Amino acid sequence: MQAMSRIDSDAEWLEADGLGGFASGTASGIRTRRYHALLLTATTPPAGRMALVNGFDAWVETPDGTFAISSQRYNPEVVHPDGASRIESFEYEPWPRWRYKIDSDIVIEQELFVPKGESAVFISWRLLPGHPERSGAESKDPVALPEGNSAGSLDFARDDGVVKLRVRLFLSGRDFHSTHHENGSFRFEAEQNGERVTFRSYDNVPAVNAYSNGHYAHNPTWYRNFLYSEELARGLDPIEDLASPGVFEFSISRKPAVLMLAAEGHAITDIESIEARHAQVRSIEQARRQYFSNPLERAADAYLVKRSTGKTLIAGYPWFGDWGRDTFIALRGLCIATGHLEEARDILLQWAGTVSQGMLPNRFPDQGEQPEFNSVDASLWYIIAVNDYLLTAKKQPTLSDDCHTEKLRAAVDAILAGYNEGTRFGIRADRDGLLSAGEHGQQLTWMDARVDGREITPRIGKPVEIQALWLNALAIGAKFFERWEALFEKGRAAFQSKFWNEHAGYLADVIDCDHQSGVIDLTFRPNQILAVGGLPLTLLSKEKARRVVAAVEMLLLTPVGLRSLAPAEPGYAPHYQGDSRSRDSVYHQGTVWPWLIGPFVEAWVRVHGANAAARRKARARFLPPLYEHLNHAGLGHVSEICDAEPPHTPRGCPFQAWSLGELLRLERSVL
């Protein structure tokens, strides 16, 4: 069990439904983000996400009094009730489970899981074995709540049970990026039918079906002024009001309490017995999760989701969707390195049909929306992922389908042809064989932050990692189509002569800046590492590769990834914080990116001999800090970014696909 002493109380857990929706919260149970919810549904998978049930308050009645087993933060920074103080332990594998110590005799276990493939969540509470039922005591009134947040006067039928549980749900029915506020349009009505209670908050919002083996008492009220500390820190609206139609009561002395919440139209809702359904789904989900070889691989499954036309990858939880660049970087670790090749093939084939003038969308289009072709590297990362897949699939005869292979090769050729001939945003192969790209007003590389319409890192011209990707893509294309060989050789020679700066001892970040021949940007950034590691080919001599790795290690390496800018460079920012404008200004100005640890470690191994000894040394040196990180932000996952300076506080998205993907790629392929 992962004890609370090892896990930060504000660390976050995630239960993804495989459709784009999820449940998420913190180890303490205190919601700190607008995205923390029990039932968050993708109405048009994996998009159209709406928060339906945001959370709950729960308290138990015993012979010795009434005790909370939940906590909320209210404005101004008031935490109430005190349920978090009763958490004896918390674990997040195979799903979140809390133990609340009520007194010396009573310990209550609460667990929560989301089944794969439907928008639903199961929550249960039970008295742990060894805590005997006691009788003859009177129940006390519910705990007092802040003014305006009252449990209300409830008249439940009494029974012989001694330990009772009461649960009050908090509902909204809003877009998951927004916040909810008290209004006269929310519909509190509840439709009761046996074990099912249905809530229909607003028109055009999926109804919530709540199944329980308890008793529901209607008692509508508003809970006001929830305060989300993470939104406050991010300079966003941190206050929310939530509606609570009533209270569920359970006698947990007699049997465990079970509550299922499901989005109508997005989950199985024809249920005869909630207890039987809970037992069945719990068993299925337990077996499904045990199928994965280890917790990291199980975590990887959270990012693989259904789309109306197939499968895709979510770039990160809680707020990202499926994006081209992120998908192809993450796919290498999440699917290919872990052996989930059919999923990798299906995703690659789906994207193969979206090539337009050599480009792939950086944002996969939803129905009725126009695709966004605003990335120079998404298409090139696609070719890298195709190469990884085809090399791995050769070992499995069942995947050697000539039809599929030809479709993937055709997509590779179409991308190279489009880039060679010239496409959007000035992307074209130049006379030296290198790839030129960019125009003002567009951010085409992964360093894509903009503030007030201004690009923070324009990188127009010939960025170093784009050349590494381009040359690797040409080499891959040349394996299928001989005509790309000459362009590859020409470009490689130009790269080696134009990017290396002997005096500095490292590679330029951009050459021919703003499409002006000979103008060079020597800003020290991590992009150059992709010329040595992270891609199939190393583009430098052994000595130059060793010097690049040494320089990157000295100036950019942290325990959790690479800084995006060296500390001595102008504009270096040690911390990523403040409002959206402040954060976007420093997104790539020193902020650490864990996904870059993959290319760096692979480069380090290559320049240190690329043998078993180098791999063992790299594993022992570089991986333990990442394993420790798994307990401090998105539990079992790797964060999007961290502060540039110690203690390298995790920031941004706590569950990031390419960060976890690169850790898995290191584990399974590189090391």
C-alpha positions as CSV (number, residue, x, y, z in Angstrom):
1,M,0.0,0.0,0.0
2,Q,1.3,3.5,-0.8
3,A,1.1,5.2,2.6
4,M,0.1,8.9,2.7
5,S,3.6,9.7,4.1
6,R,5.1,8.7,0.7
7,I,2.4,10.4,-1.4
8,D,1.8,14.1,-1.4
9,S,-1.7,14.9,-0.1
10,D,-2.4,17.1,-3.2
11,A,-1.0,14.5,-5.6
12,E,-3.7,13.6,-8.2
13,W,-5.2,10.3,-9.2
14,L,-6.8,9.5,-12.6
15,E,-9.3,7.0,-13.7
16,A,-9.8,7.2,-17.5
17,D,-12.8,5.6,-19.3
18,G,-11.2,5.0,-22.7
19,L,-13.6,7.4,-24.3
20,G,-11.9,10.7,-23.4
21,G,-13.8,11.1,-20.1
22,F,-12.4,10.4,-16.7
23,A,-12.7,10.7,-12.9
24,S,-9.9,12.6,-11.1
25,G,-9.1,14.1,-7.7
26,T,-6.4,14.3,-5.0
27,A,-5.1,11.9,-2.4
28,S,-6.6,14.0,0.3
29,G,-10.0,14.1,-1.4
30,I,-9.9,17.9,-1.6
31,R,-10.7,19.0,-5.2
32,T,-8.1,21.5,-6.3
33,R,-9.0,21.9,-10.0
34,R,-12.1,22.6,-12.0
35,Y,-11.3,19.3,-13.8
36,H,-11.6,17.2,-10.7
37,A,-14.8,15.3,-10.9
38,L,-16.4,11.9,-10.4
39,L,-18.2,11.7,-13.7
40,L,-16.7,13.7,-16.5
41,T,-18.1,12.6,-19.9
42,A,-16.8,12.9,-23.4
43,T,-20.2,13.5,-25.2
44,T,-18.5,13.1,-28.7
45,P,-15.6,10.8,-27.9
46,P,-13.0,11.9,-27.2
47,A,-14.2,15.5,-27.3
48,G,-17.2,17.4,-26.0
49,R,-16.2,16.8,-22.4
50,M,-18.6,17.8,-19.7
51,A,-18.4,17.7,-15.9
52,L,-21.6,16.1,-14.7
53,V,-20.9,15.0,-11.1
54,N,-18.1,17.0,-9.5
55,G,-17.8,15.4,-6.1
56,F,-19.5,14.6,-2.8
57,D,-19.6,15.1,0.9
58,A,-19.8,12.0,3.0
59,W,-20.1,11.4,6.8
60,V,-20.7,8.4,9.0
61,E,-22.8,8.1,12.1
62,T,-21.6,5.9,14.9
63,P,-22.6,5.3,18.5
64,D,-20.0,7.9,19.5
65,G,-21.0,10.7,17.1
66,T,-21.0,11.9,13.5
67,F,-17.7,12.0,11.6
68,A,-16.9,13.4,8.2
69,I,-14.9,11.3,5.6
70,S,-14.6,14.1,3.1
71,S,-13.2,17.6,2.9
72,Q,-13.8,20.6,0.6
73,R,-11.9,23.9,0.2
74,Y,-14.2,27.0,0.3
75,N,-13.4,30.6,-0.3
76,P,-11.6,32.2,1.6
77,E,-9.2,29.2,2.1
78,V,-11.5,27.3,4.6
79,V,-11.2,23.5,4.6
80,H,-14.4,21.9,5.8
81,P,-15.4,19.3,7.0
82,D,-12.3,17.5,8.5
83,G,-12.6,14.2,6.8
84,A,-9.1,14.5,5.2
85,S,-7.6,14.4,8.7
86,R,-9.0,10.9,9.2
87,I,-7.2,9.3,6.2
88,E,-5.1,6.5,7.6
89,S,-3.8,5.4,4.2
90,F,-4.2,5.9,0.5
91,E,-3.3,3.7,-2.5
92,Y,-3.8,4.3,-6.2
93,E,-3.1,0.8,-7.5
94,P,-5.1,-0.8,-9.1
95,W,-7.5,2.1,-8.4
96,P,-7.9,4.7,-5.7
97,R,-8.6,3.4,-2.2
98,W,-8.8,5.3,1.1
99,R,-8.9,4.1,4.7
100,Y,-10.5,6.5,7.2
101,K,-9.9,5.8,10.8
102,I,-13.0,6.9,12.8
103,D,-11.9,5.6,16.2
104,S,-10.1,2.6,17.7
105,D,-12.9,0.3,16.6
106,I,-14.1,1.7,13.3
107,V,-12.1,2.0,10.0
108,I,-13.9,2.6,6.7
109,E,-12.5,1.8,3.4
110,Q,-13.6,3.8,0.3
111,E,-12.7,2.7,-3.2
112,L,-13.4,4.1,-6.6
113,F,-12.9,2.8,-10.1
114,V,-14.0,3.6,-13.7
115,P,-14.7,0.8,-16.1
116,K,-13.1,0.8,-19.5
117,G,-15.4,1.7,-22.3
118,E,-18.3,3.5,-20.6
119,S,-18.8,6.8,-18.9
120,A,-19.5,5.5,-15.4
121,V,-17.9,5.4,-12.0
122,F,-18.4,2.9,-9.1
123,I,-17.8,4.1,-5.5
124,S,-18.1,1.8,-2.5
125,W,-17.6,2.0,1.2
126,R,-17.2,-0.8,3.8
127,L,-16.3,-1.5,7.4
128,L,-13.1,-3.4,7.4
129,P,-13.1,-6.9,8.8
130,G,-12.5,-6.9,12.5
131,H,-14.6,-3.9,13.3
132,P,-17.7,-5.5,14.8
133,E,-21.2,-4.1,14.4
134,R,-22.5,-2.4,17.5
135,S,-26.1,-1.5,18.4
136,G,-28.3,0.5,20.6
137,A,-26.9,4.0,20.0
138,E,-28.8,7.0,18.5
139,S,-27.6,8.7,15.4
140,K,-26.4,12.3,15.6
141,D,-27.1,15.2,13.3
142,P,-24.9,15.7,10.3
143,V,-21.8,17.8,10.7
144,A,-22.2,21.5,10.5
145,L,-21.4,23.1,7.1
146,P,-20.4,26.7,6.1
147,E,-23.3,29.2,6.0
148,G,-25.4,28.5,2.9
149,N,-24.0,24.9,2.6
150,S,-26.4,22.9,4.7
151,A,-27.1,19.2,4.6
152,G,-30.7,20.1,5.4
153,S,-33.3,18.5,7.7
154,L,-33.6,14.9,6.6
155,D,-36.1,12.3,7.8
156,F,-34.7,8.9,7.3
157,A,-36.4,5.7,8.5
158,R,-34.3,4.2,11.3
159,D,-33.2,0.6,11.3
160,D,-31.1,-1.6,13.5
161,G,-27.8,-0.6,11.7
162,V,-25.4,1.2,14.0
163,V,-22.9,2.7,11.5
164,K,-24.6,4.7,8.9
165,L,-23.1,6.5,5.8
166,R,-24.6,9.5,4.2
167,V,-23.4,10.8,0.8
168,R,-24.4,14.1,-0.8
169,L,-23.5,14.5,-4.5
170,F,-22.4,17.8,-6.1
171,L,-23.6,18.3,-9.6
172,S,-23.1,20.8,-12.4
173,G,-23.5,19.8,-16.1
174,R,-20.9,22.2,-17.6
175,D,-18.1,22.3,-20.2
176,F,-15.1,20.8,-18.4
177,H,-13.0,24.0,-19.0
178,S,-15.5,26.3,-17.3
179,T,-16.8,26.8,-13.8
180,H,-20.4,26.6,-12.6
181,H,-22.4,29.2,-10.6
182,E,-25.7,29.3,-8.9
183,N,-28.6,30.0,-11.3
184,G,-32.3,29.5,-11.6
185,S,-32.1,27.2,-14.6
186,F,-30.6,24.1,-12.8
187,R,-33.2,21.4,-12.5
188,F,-33.1,19.8,-9.1
189,E,-35.9,17.2,-9.8
190,A,-35.0,13.6,-9.2
191,E,-36.7,10.7,-10.9
192,Q,-36.7,7.6,-8.6
193,N,-37.2,4.1,-10.0
194,G,-36.1,1.3,-7.7
195,E,-32.4,1.5,-7.2
196,R,-32.0,4.2,-9.8
197,V,-32.3,8.0,-9.3
198,T,-32.0,10.1,-12.4
199,F,-30.9,13.8,-12.4
200,R,-31.4,16.0,-15.5
201,S,-29.5,19.2,-14.8
202,Y,-30.0,21.1,-18.0
203,D,-31.2,20.6,-21.6
204,N,-28.7,19.1,-24.0
205,V,-26.6,17.8,-21.1
206,P,-26.5,14.0,-20.5
207,A,-28.7,12.9,-17.5
208,V,-26.9,11.3,-14.5
209,N,-28.2,7.9,-13.5
210,A,-27.3,7.1,-9.9
211,Y,-27.7,3.5,-8.7
212,S,-27.3,2.6,-5.1
213,N,-28.1,-0.1,-2.5
214,G,-29.1,2.7,-0.1
215,H,-32.0,5.1,0.3
216,Y,-32.3,8.4,-1.4
217,A,-33.9,11.5,0.3
218,H,-34.6,14.5,-1.9
219,N,-33.2,17.7,-0.2
220,P,-32.1,20.2,-2.8
221,T,-29.6,23.0,-2.0
222,W,-26.7,24.9,-3.4
223,Y,-23.2,24.5,-2.1
224,R,-21.4,27.8,-2.7
225,N,-17.9,29.1,-3.1
226,F,-15.8,26.0,-3.6
227,L,-12.2,27.3,-4.0
228,Y,-9.9,25.5,-6.4
229,S,-6.3,26.2,-5.4
230,E,-4.7,25.1,-8.6
231,E,-6.9,27.4,-10.7
232,L,-6.1,30.3,-8.3
233,A,-2.4,29.6,-8.8
234,R,-2.9,29.6,-12.6
235,G,-4.7,33.0,-12.6
236,L,-8.0,31.5,-13.6
237,D,-11.5,31.7,-12.0
238,P,-11.1,29.5,-8.9
239,I,-14.7,29.8,-7.5
240,E,-17.5,27.4,-8.2
241,D,-21.1,26.8,-6.9
242,L,-22.5,23.3,-7.2
243,A,-26.0,21.9,-6.9
244,S,-26.9,19.1,-4.6
245,P,-30.3,17.5,-5.1
246,G,-30.3,15.2,-2.1
247,V,-28.6,12.6,0.1
248,F,-28.0,8.9,-0.1
249,E,-28.1,6.9,3.1
250,F,-26.6,3.5,3.7
251,S,-26.4,1.1,6.7
252,I,-22.8,-0.1,6.3
253,S,-23.0,-2.2,9.4
254,R,-25.1,-4.6,7.5
255,K,-23.3,-4.6,4.1
256,P,-21.0,-2.4,2.0
257,A,-22.5,0.7,0.4
258,V,-22.4,0.8,-3.4
259,L,-23.0,3.8,-5.6
260,M,-22.8,3.9,-9.4
261,L,-22.9,7.1,-11.4
262,A,-23.5,6.8,-15.2
263,A,-24.0,9.3,-18.0
264,E,-27.2,8.4,-19.8
265,G,-26.5,7.5,-23.4
266,H,-22.8,6.8,-22.7
267,A,-22.9,3.9,-20.3
268,I,-24.9,0.7,-19.6
269,T,-27.9,1.8,-17.6
270,D,-30.2,-1.2,-17.8
271,I,-29.3,-2.7,-14.4
272,E,-31.4,-5.1,-12.3
273,S,-29.1,-5.1,-9.2
274,I,-26.5,-2.6,-8.4
275,E,-24.7,-5.0,-6.1
276,A,-24.5,-7.7,-8.7
277,R,-23.4,-5.1,-11.3
278,H,-20.7,-3.7,-9.1
279,A,-19.3,-7.2,-8.3
280,Q,-19.3,-8.2,-12.0
281,V,-17.7,-5.0,-13.3
282,R,-15.2,-4.9,-10.4
283,S,-14.1,-8.4,-11.2
284,I,-13.8,-7.7,-15.0
285,E,-11.9,-4.5,-14.3
286,Q,-9.5,-6.1,-11.9
287,A,-8.7,-8.9,-14.4
288,R,-8.2,-6.3,-17.2
289,R,-5.8,-4.3,-15.1
290,Q,-3.8,-7.4,-14.1
291,Y,-3.3,-8.1,-17.7
292,F,-0.7,-5.3,-18.0
293,S,2.8,-6.3,-17.0
294,N,3.5,-3.4,-14.6
295,P,1.9,-0.2,-13.3
296,L,3.6,2.0,-15.9
297,E,2.1,0.0,-18.8
298,R,-1.3,0.1,-17.0
299,A,-0.9,3.9,-16.8
300,A,-0.2,4.0,-20.5
301,D,-3.5,2.5,-21.3
302,A,-5.3,5.6,-19.9
303,Y,-4.2,7.6,-23.0
304,L,-5.5,5.1,-25.6
305,V,-9.1,6.1,-26.4
306,K,-11.8,5.5,-28.9
307,R,-12.8,7.9,-31.6
308,S,-15.9,7.6,-33.8
309,T,-13.6,6.5,-36.6
310,G,-11.2,4.3,-34.7
311,K,-8.6,4.9,-32.0
312,T,-6.4,7.8,-30.9
313,L,-4.2,9.0,-28.1
314,I,-5.1,11.7,-25.6
315,A,-2.1,14.1,-25.2
316,G,-2.6,14.6,-21.5
317,Y,-5.2,14.8,-18.7
318,P,-7.0,16.7,-17.6
319,W,-7.3,19.3,-20.4
320,F,-5.6,18.1,-23.6
321,G,-7.2,16.3,-26.5
322,D,-5.6,14.3,-29.2
323,W,-2.8,16.2,-31.0
324,G,-0.6,15.0,-33.9
325,R,2.8,15.8,-32.6
326,D,2.1,14.4,-29.1
327,T,0.4,11.3,-30.6
328,F,3.4,10.2,-32.7
329,I,6.0,11.0,-30.0
330,A,4.0,9.2,-27.3
331,L,2.9,6.3,-29.5
332,R,6.5,5.0,-29.6
333,G,6.6,4.3,-25.9
334,L,2.9,3.8,-25.0
335,C,2.1,1.3,-27.7
336,I,5.1,0.2,-29.7
337,A,7.7,-0.3,-27.0
338,T,5.1,-2.1,-24.8
339,G,4.1,-4.5,-27.6
340,H,0.6,-3.1,-28.2
341,L,1.2,-3.1,-31.9
342,E,-2.4,-3.5,-33.1
343,E,-3.4,-0.3,-31.4
344,A,-0.3,1.4,-32.9
345,R,-1.1,0.2,-36.3
346,D,-4.8,1.3,-36.1
347,I,-3.8,4.8,-35.0
348,L,-1.1,5.1,-37.7
349,L,-3.5,3.9,-40.4
350,Q,-6.2,6.3,-39.3
351,W,-3.8,9.2,-39.6
352,A,-2.4,8.0,-42.9
353,G,-5.7,9.1,-44.5
354,T,-5.3,12.7,-43.4
355,V,-2.1,13.7,-45.2
356,S,-2.7,17.0,-47.0
357,Q,0.1,18.5,-49.1
358,G,2.6,16.5,-47.1
359,M,1.2,17.7,-43.7
360,L,-0.8,15.9,-41.0
361,P,-3.1,17.9,-38.8
362,N,-1.6,18.8,-35.4
363,R,-5.1,18.7,-34.0
364,F,-7.2,15.7,-35.1
365,P,-10.4,17.2,-36.5
366,D,-13.7,16.6,-34.7
367,Q,-16.8,16.2,-36.8
368,G,-17.7,19.5,-38.4
369,E,-14.4,21.2,-37.5
370,Q,-11.6,22.1,-39.8
371,P,-8.2,20.4,-39.2
372,E,-5.4,22.5,-38.0
373,F,-2.3,22.1,-40.1
374,N,0.1,24.2,-38.0
375,S,3.0,21.9,-37.2
376,V,6.1,21.3,-39.2
377,D,7.2,18.3,-37.1
378,A,4.0,16.3,-36.6
379,S,4.3,14.7,-40.1
380,L,8.0,13.9,-39.5
381,W,7.3,12.3,-36.1
382,Y,4.7,10.3,-37.9
383,I,7.4,8.8,-40.1
384,I,9.5,8.0,-37.1
385,A,6.6,6.2,-35.5
386,V,5.8,4.3,-38.7
387,N,9.4,3.1,-38.8
388,D,9.4,2.0,-35.2
389,Y,6.1,0.1,-35.8
390,L,7.3,-1.6,-39.0
391,L,10.6,-2.7,-37.4
392,T,8.8,-4.2,-34.4
393,A,5.9,-5.7,-36.4
394,K,8.4,-7.8,-38.4
395,K,8.8,-10.0,-35.4
396,Q,5.1,-10.8,-35.4
397,P,3.9,-12.7,-38.5
398,T,0.2,-11.8,-37.8
399,L,1.0,-8.1,-38.3
400,S,2.9,-8.5,-41.6
401,D,-0.1,-7.4,-43.7
402,D,1.2,-6.1,-47.0
403,C,-1.9,-3.9,-47.5
404,H,-1.4,-2.1,-44.2
405,T,2.4,-1.8,-44.8
406,E,1.8,-0.3,-48.3
407,K,-0.7,2.3,-46.8
408,L,1.9,3.4,-44.3
409,R,4.7,3.5,-46.8
410,A,2.5,5.6,-49.1
411,A,1.8,8.0,-46.3
412,V,5.5,8.3,-45.7
413,D,6.2,9.0,-49.4
414,A,3.3,11.6,-49.6
415,I,4.7,13.5,-46.6
416,L,8.2,13.6,-48.1
417,A,7.0,14.6,-51.5
418,G,4.8,17.4,-50.0
419,Y,7.7,18.8,-48.0
420,N,10.2,18.4,-50.9
421,E,7.9,20.3,-53.3
422,G,6.8,22.9,-50.8
423,T,3.7,23.3,-48.7
424,R,2.0,25.6,-46.2
425,F,3.8,28.1,-44.0
426,G,7.0,28.1,-46.1
427,I,7.8,24.5,-45.5
428,R,10.0,23.2,-48.3
429,A,13.3,21.4,-49.0
430,D,16.0,24.0,-49.7
431,R,18.7,23.8,-52.2
432,D,21.1,22.5,-49.6
433,G,18.8,19.5,-48.8
434,L,17.7,20.9,-45.4
435,L,14.1,21.8,-44.5
436,S,13.2,25.4,-44.3
437,A,10.0,26.4,-42.5
438,G,8.1,29.1,-40.9
439,E,6.5,32.5,-41.3
440,H,5.5,35.3,-38.9
441,G,2.3,34.7,-37.0
442,Q,2.7,30.9,-36.9
443,Q,4.5,28.6,-34.4
444,L,5.4,25.4,-36.3
445,T,7.8,23.7,-33.9
446,W,7.1,22.2,-30.5
447,M,8.2,25.4,-28.9
448,D,4.9,27.0,-29.9
449,A,3.9,29.5,-27.1
450,R,2.4,32.8,-28.1
451,V,1.5,35.8,-25.9
452,D,-0.7,38.7,-27.2
453,G,-0.2,37.4,-30.7
454,R,3.5,37.4,-30.4
455,E,5.6,34.3,-30.8
456,I,7.9,33.7,-27.8
457,T,10.3,31.5,-29.8
458,P,9.6,32.1,-33.5
459,R,12.5,29.8,-34.7
460,I,11.7,30.6,-38.4
461,G,14.3,29.2,-40.8
462,K,16.0,25.9,-40.2
463,P,15.5,24.7,-36.6
464,V,18.0,22.0,-35.5
465,E,15.5,19.3,-34.4
466,I,13.5,19.8,-37.6
467,Q,16.6,18.9,-39.6
468,A,17.2,15.9,-37.4
469,L,13.7,14.7,-38.0
470,W,13.8,15.5,-41.7
471,L,17.0,13.7,-42.3
472,N,15.8,10.7,-40.3
473,A,12.6,10.7,-42.3
474,L,14.4,10.8,-45.6
475,A,16.6,7.9,-44.5
476,I,13.5,5.9,-43.6
477,G,11.8,6.9,-46.9
478,A,14.9,5.8,-48.8
479,K,14.4,2.3,-47.4
480,F,11.1,2.2,-49.3
481,F,11.8,4.5,-52.2
482,E,15.3,4.9,-53.6
483,R,14.7,8.4,-54.8
484,W,15.0,9.9,-51.4
485,E,18.6,8.6,-50.9
486,A,20.3,11.5,-52.7
487,L,18.4,14.2,-50.9
488,F,19.2,12.5,-47.6
489,E,23.0,12.5,-48.4
490,K,22.9,16.1,-49.5
491,G,21.0,17.3,-46.4
492,R,23.2,15.3,-44.0
493,A,26.4,16.9,-45.5
494,A,24.8,20.4,-45.1
495,F,23.7,19.7,-41.6
496,Q,27.2,18.7,-40.5
497,S,28.9,21.7,-42.0
498,K,26.3,24.4,-41.2
499,F,25.0,23.6,-37.7
500,W,28.3,22.8,-35.8
501,N,30.0,25.7,-34.0
502,E,33.5,24.6,-33.1
503,H,34.2,27.5,-30.8
504,A,31.0,26.9,-28.8
505,G,31.3,23.2,-29.0
506,Y,27.6,22.6,-29.7
507,L,25.0,22.9,-32.5
508,A,23.1,26.1,-33.4
509,D,19.4,26.1,-32.5
510,V,18.4,27.7,-35.8
511,I,20.3,28.6,-39.0
512,D,19.2,30.8,-41.8
513,C,17.0,32.6,-39.3
514,D,14.0,34.4,-40.8
515,H,15.1,32.7,-44.1
516,Q,18.2,34.9,-44.3
517,S,21.2,32.8,-45.4
518,G,24.0,32.7,-42.9
519,V,22.1,34.2,-39.9
520,I,22.6,31.8,-37.0
521,D,20.9,31.5,-33.6
522,L,23.3,29.9,-31.0
523,T,20.8,30.1,-28.1
524,F,21.5,27.0,-26.0
525,R,18.4,24.9,-26.1
526,P,17.8,21.1,-25.8
527,N,16.6,20.7,-29.4
528,Q,20.1,19.7,-30.6
529,I,20.0,16.5,-28.5
530,L,17.8,14.9,-31.3
531,A,20.8,15.0,-33.6
532,V,22.3,12.4,-31.3
533,G,19.5,10.5,-29.5
534,G,15.8,10.0,-29.7
535,L,15.8,9.2,-33.4
536,P,17.2,6.2,-35.4
537,L,20.2,8.0,-36.8
538,T,23.0,10.0,-35.1
539,L,23.9,12.8,-37.4
540,L,27.3,13.8,-35.8
541,S,30.7,12.2,-35.5
542,K,31.4,10.4,-32.2
543,E,33.5,13.3,-30.9
544,K,31.0,16.0,-31.8
545,A,28.1,13.9,-30.4
546,R,30.0,13.4,-27.2
547,R,30.6,17.2,-26.8
548,V,26.9,17.9,-27.5
549,V,25.8,15.4,-24.8
550,A,28.3,16.8,-22.3
551,A,27.2,20.4,-22.9
552,V,23.5,19.4,-22.6
553,E,24.2,17.4,-19.5
554,M,26.1,20.3,-17.8
555,L,23.6,23.1,-18.7
556,L,20.2,21.5,-19.2
557,L,19.9,18.2,-17.3
558,T,17.8,18.0,-14.2
559,P,16.6,14.9,-12.4
560,V,13.2,15.0,-14.2
561,G,14.1,16.1,-17.7
562,L,15.9,18.8,-19.7
563,R,15.6,22.6,-19.3
564,S,14.2,24.3,-22.4
565,L,16.8,27.1,-22.1
566,A,20.2,27.3,-20.4
567,P,20.3,29.3,-17.2
568,A,22.9,31.8,-18.6
569,E,20.8,32.7,-21.6
570,P,18.7,36.0,-21.7
571,G,15.1,35.4,-20.8
572,Y,15.8,32.3,-18.6
573,A,12.9,31.7,-16.2
574,P,13.5,29.6,-13.1
575,H,9.8,29.0,-12.3
576,Y,6.6,28.4,-14.3
577,Q,3.8,30.2,-12.5
578,G,1.3,33.1,-12.6
579,D,-1.5,33.8,-14.9
580,S,-1.8,32.4,-18.4
581,R,0.2,35.3,-20.0
582,S,3.0,34.9,-17.4
583,R,3.1,31.1,-17.9
584,D,3.0,31.1,-21.6
585,S,5.9,33.6,-21.6
586,V,8.2,31.1,-19.9
587,Y,6.8,27.8,-21.3
588,H,10.1,27.2,-23.2
589,Q,12.4,29.6,-21.5
590,G,14.0,27.2,-19.0
591,T,10.9,25.2,-17.9
592,V,11.9,21.5,-17.7
593,W,10.3,19.0,-20.1
594,P,10.4,15.4,-18.9
595,W,9.7,14.0,-22.4
596,L,13.2,15.1,-23.4
597,I,14.8,12.7,-20.9
598,G,14.2,10.0,-23.5
599,P,16.3,11.5,-26.3
600,F,18.9,12.6,-23.8
601,V,19.4,9.2,-22.1
602,E,19.5,7.5,-25.5
603,A,22.2,10.0,-26.7
604,W,24.1,9.5,-23.5
605,V,24.1,5.7,-23.9
606,R,25.2,6.1,-27.6
607,V,28.2,8.2,-26.7
608,H,29.2,6.0,-23.8
609,G,29.6,2.9,-25.8
610,A,26.0,1.8,-26.6
611,N,26.7,-1.5,-24.7
612,A,25.2,-3.3,-21.8
613,A,27.5,-1.6,-19.3
614,A,26.4,1.9,-20.5
615,R,22.7,0.9,-20.4
616,R,23.0,-0.4,-16.8
617,K,24.8,2.8,-15.7
618,A,22.2,4.9,-17.4
619,R,19.3,3.0,-15.9
620,A,20.8,3.3,-12.4
621,R,21.6,7.0,-12.8
622,F,18.7,8.5,-14.7
623,L,15.6,6.5,-14.0
624,P,15.2,6.5,-10.1
625,P,14.3,10.3,-10.0
626,L,11.6,9.6,-12.5
627,Y,10.3,6.7,-10.5
628,E,10.2,8.9,-7.4
629,H,8.3,11.6,-9.4
630,L,5.5,9.1,-9.9
631,N,4.4,9.7,-6.3
632,H,4.4,13.5,-6.4
633,A,2.1,14.9,-9.1
634,G,-0.1,12.7,-11.4
635,L,0.2,9.4,-9.4
636,G,1.7,6.7,-11.5
637,H,2.3,9.1,-14.4
638,V,4.8,11.7,-15.5
639,S,4.1,15.5,-15.6
640,E,4.1,17.7,-18.7
641,I,6.6,20.2,-17.2
642,C,8.5,21.1,-14.1
643,D,10.2,24.2,-12.7
644,A,13.7,24.8,-14.0
645,E,15.3,25.2,-10.6
646,P,15.1,22.9,-7.5
647,P,13.0,21.4,-6.2
648,H,11.7,21.2,-9.8
649,T,8.1,21.5,-8.8
650,P,5.8,19.6,-11.2
651,R,3.7,22.0,-13.3
652,G,1.3,22.0,-16.2
653,C,-0.6,18.9,-17.0
654,P,0.0,16.2,-14.3
655,F,-0.7,13.3,-16.7
656,Q,1.2,13.7,-19.9
657,A,1.3,11.1,-22.7
658,W,4.7,11.8,-24.2
659,S,6.4,12.1,-20.8
660,L,5.2,8.7,-19.8
661,G,5.8,7.4,-23.3
662,E,9.4,8.3,-23.3
663,L,10.0,6.8,-19.9
664,L,8.5,3.5,-21.2
665,R,10.5,3.7,-24.4
666,L,13.7,4.1,-22.3
667,E,12.7,1.1,-20.1
668,R,11.6,-1.2,-22.9
669,S,13.6,-0.2,-26.0
670,V,16.7,1.9,-25.1
671,L,17.8,0.4,-21.8
